[in-house]
Amino acid sequence: MAGNLQFDLVSPERRLASVQASEVQIPGADGDMTAMEGHAPTITTLRPGILKAVSSEGTKSYVVTGGFAEITAAGVSVLAERAVPVEEVTPALMDQLIADASEATAVAADKDAADKAMADLVALRAAVGH
């Protein structure tokens, strides 16, 4: 049976989680990944998506717009640009995130990355049902 690892999620606004989790599902920039106890040390950037932490309290899901995750054998630390528990996401928030991304896309030096971020946000809107 797999053990637990320490999971911490913080955004500029607040600390969202600090729990012992059996697994953390991360929307990495290079693809989704799941971290569990004993994971190889890794640092990855985040893409807009849903981050999930599975613990004895159940599964908690968070919308993240970007940031970084540091994974070690004993823990996962996520520093998110913006993170919101899925149950707090509103259609107005999703509209604002997409509007902000649209403005950023218009002036982005890397149009491909900006277009990918926009596509991820549109997919995220559908995933949360807004």
C-alpha positions as CSV (number, residue, x, y, z in Angstrom):
1,M,0.0,0.0,0.0
2,A,1.3,3.4,-0.9
3,G,2.1,5.9,1.8
4,N,1.3,9.6,2.0
5,L,3.2,12.7,1.1
6,Q,2.9,16.3,2.3
7,F,0.9,18.4,-0.2
8,D,0.9,22.2,0.0
9,L,-0.8,24.6,-2.4
10,V,-0.4,28.3,-2.2
11,S,-1.4,31.2,-4.4
12,P,-0.6,34.9,-3.9
13,E,-4.0,35.4,-2.2
14,R,-3.9,32.5,0.3
15,R,-2.8,29.0,1.3
16,L,-5.4,26.6,-0.1
17,A,-4.1,23.3,1.2
18,S,-1.7,21.6,3.5
19,V,-2.6,18.0,3.9
20,Q,-1.2,14.5,3.8
21,A,-2.2,13.1,0.4
22,S,-1.9,9.7,-1.1
23,E,-1.6,11.2,-4.6
24,V,-1.6,14.6,-6.3
25,Q,-2.7,15.0,-9.9
26,I,-0.9,17.9,-11.6
27,P,-1.7,19.6,-14.9
28,G,1.9,20.0,-16.0
29,A,2.9,22.1,-19.0
30,D,4.4,19.0,-20.7
31,G,1.4,16.8,-19.7
32,D,-0.6,15.6,-16.8
33,M,1.3,13.8,-14.0
34,T,0.5,12.0,-10.8
35,A,2.8,12.3,-7.8
36,M,2.9,9.7,-5.1
37,E,5.2,8.9,-2.2
38,G,8.7,8.0,-3.5
39,H,8.3,10.1,-6.7
40,A,11.6,11.2,-8.3
41,P,12.5,14.8,-7.6
42,T,10.9,17.0,-10.3
43,I,10.1,20.6,-10.9
44,T,7.4,21.4,-13.5
45,T,5.5,24.4,-14.7
46,L,1.7,24.3,-14.6
47,R,-0.7,24.9,-17.4
48,P,-4.3,26.0,-16.8
49,G,-6.2,23.0,-15.5
50,I,-7.5,21.1,-12.6
51,L,-5.2,20.0,-9.8
52,K,-6.5,17.2,-7.6
53,A,-5.2,16.0,-4.2
54,V,-6.5,12.6,-2.9
55,S,-6.4,12.2,0.9
56,S,-8.2,10.4,3.7
57,E,-10.7,13.3,3.6
58,G,-11.5,12.6,0.0
59,T,-10.5,14.3,-3.3
60,K,-10.1,18.0,-3.4
61,S,-10.0,19.7,-6.8
62,Y,-8.6,23.2,-7.6
63,V,-8.6,25.3,-10.7
64,V,-5.0,26.5,-11.4
65,T,-4.0,29.0,-14.1
66,G,-0.2,28.4,-14.0
67,G,2.7,28.4,-11.7
68,F,5.2,25.7,-10.5
69,A,5.1,22.4,-8.8
70,E,8.1,20.9,-6.9
71,I,7.8,17.2,-6.3
72,T,10.1,15.2,-3.9
73,A,9.8,11.7,-2.6
74,A,8.1,13.1,0.5
75,G,6.0,16.0,-0.7
76,V,4.5,18.2,-3.4
77,S,4.6,22.0,-3.1
78,V,2.6,24.0,-5.6
79,L,3.0,27.7,-6.1
80,A,0.1,28.7,-8.3
81,E,-0.3,32.0,-10.2
82,R,-4.0,31.6,-9.3
83,A,-5.8,28.8,-7.6
84,V,-9.4,28.4,-6.6
85,P,-11.3,25.4,-5.2
86,V,-13.5,24.0,-7.9
87,E,-16.6,24.5,-5.8
88,E,-15.8,28.3,-5.7
89,V,-15.5,28.7,-9.4
90,T,-18.2,30.8,-11.0
91,P,-19.1,31.6,-14.6
92,A,-18.0,35.2,-14.0
93,L,-14.6,34.0,-12.8
94,M,-14.1,31.9,-15.9
95,D,-15.2,34.8,-18.1
96,Q,-12.6,37.0,-16.3
97,L,-9.8,34.4,-16.7
98,I,-10.5,34.0,-20.4
99,A,-10.7,37.8,-20.9
100,D,-7.3,38.2,-19.2
101,A,-5.8,35.5,-21.3
102,S,-7.2,37.1,-24.4
103,E,-5.6,40.4,-23.6
104,A,-2.3,38.6,-22.9
105,T,-2.5,36.7,-26.2
106,A,-2.9,40.0,-28.1
107,V,0.5,41.3,-26.9
108,A,2.4,38.0,-26.3
109,A,5.8,37.5,-27.8
110,D,5.3,33.7,-27.9
111,K,1.9,33.5,-29.8
112,D,1.9,29.6,-29.7
113,A,2.3,29.5,-26.0
114,A,-0.4,32.1,-25.5
115,D,-2.8,30.3,-27.9
116,K,-2.2,27.1,-26.0
117,A,-2.9,28.8,-22.6
118,M,-6.1,30.1,-24.1
119,A,-7.1,26.7,-25.4
120,D,-6.4,25.2,-22.0
121,L,-8.6,27.8,-20.3
122,V,-11.5,27.1,-22.7
123,A,-11.1,23.4,-22.0
124,L,-11.0,24.2,-18.3
125,R,-14.2,26.1,-18.5
126,A,-15.9,23.0,-20.0
127,A,-14.4,20.7,-17.4
128,V,-15.8,22.8,-14.5
129,G,-19.2,23.1,-16.3
130,H,-19.2,26.9,-16.9
